[in-house]
């Protein structure tokens, strides 16, 4: 989920749904979201239900230092299995899929 690209209604709904999940613990694995400003960091922090002032670079940096970690990893050491599952979409699901592809 991109913090910057929540422009489409589906992305906005997805972000809202994630933000409102109830769980005793929250953990996220992302593919390096775009974090160019304190506002971007604040939006990601919302998912963890942590308030970061979107106007405070110091608070944003503190959040990143505490909660964000970057690792490199060697994919060849991870066993991979491939499975194919055939699905049949309803007409409504197919229409949604086709509209998102364009």
Secondary structure, DSSP 8 states (H G I E B T S, - for coil): --SS-TTSHHHHHHHHHHHT---S------S-----SHHHHHHHHHHTT----TT-HHHHHHHHHHH-------GGGS------------HHHHHHHHHHH-
